[in-house]
Amino acid sequence: MKQLFKRWNTLVIMLLIPLCGWAQKDLKIMALFDEYGKKKGSTMVTLSKEMLEAYDMTLYKSITISENEGAIPKAQKYITEDKKKAKNIKEVINKGLVVSGYYQLIAKTDKGMNRFILFKVSRKGSVSLVYIEGKLDSEDLVTLLFMFKTE
Amino acid sequence: MKKIEELLDKYFEGATSCAEEQQLKDYFSQEKEIPSHLQAYRDLFVSLAQLSEMKTKQENKTVLMPVVTTIHRHRLFMQAAASAAILFCLSVGGGIYYHSKDAQQGYVIINGERYTDKNLVLSCMEKSLSEVTDYPEDFLFLEGEYQE
């Protein structure tokens, strides 16, 4: 019976190991998507594989949260944690708090991959957050931002 | 016959051995032609014989019970483990399928409602990108000019 339990535990552990590395759990901001993504006043976008390829991305997630005061300090707290993993940072700070931020994170494993976080608290009190992963570099990202700004 | 009478006397004196008592029980339960003066003892020994038979059966049962219970428990455990494994695989498989479906499809969730319309997803993406930056040119510095 003990042997059976040992085998059973081993099986469960083996099944759980691959799940640990599955999601983007190394970033605190991902909790914001989980917590506010489906709430009223939120808009959460996840791009399809086909759309991602068109922009040289492997992952795109964005969220805009309005009508929720609690989300702003939470997002700022998560950003403060995640920016420790950034190699390039530009921030606008108001009264000691980040109101706008651009972060290029250190690549996880693949050297050709880049990771970006774009963050902004609007004057109306909504918070916007974008997470991008892919082969696009900051110039590509700027082009993309200009493209949508002019359109 | 004399022997049986002697054994009966011995029995009522409380001096019989187990084998002798068994002999009496066997005689009264198996013998068809019992003399009339011994008929009175027939019921007693037949009852005693039945009682000891029941006792033996019960003892056999108690010996078998733990074995059956252990096998039963083992089977129950195996069934529970198999059910748990199936449930686990289904939930993991379902999760992987759900995520891969999302990755293939792309979606936007607005106020808790999920939409997969490609144009809507793209327009929401554009809107979110325009919301996070007022001056995209600010981003150009990122190629190492002002590294932390």
Interface residues (C-beta under 8 A of the other chain):
Chain A: M1 L4 W8 L11 V12 L15 L19 G37 K38 K39 K40 G41 S42 T43 M44 V45 T46 L47 S48 K49 E50 M51 Y60 S62 I63 T64 A86 K87 N88 I89 K90 S100 Y102 Q104 L118 F119 K120 S122 S126 S128 L129 V130 D137 S138 E139 L141 V142 L144 L145 F146 F148 K149 E151
Chain B: H74 F77 A81 A85 F88 C89 V92 D102 A103 Q104 Q105 G106 Y107 V108 I109 I110 N111 G112 K118 V121 L122 C124 M125 E126 K127 S128 L129 S130 E131 V132 T133 P136 E137 D138 F139 L140 F141 L142 E143 G144 Y146 Q147 E148
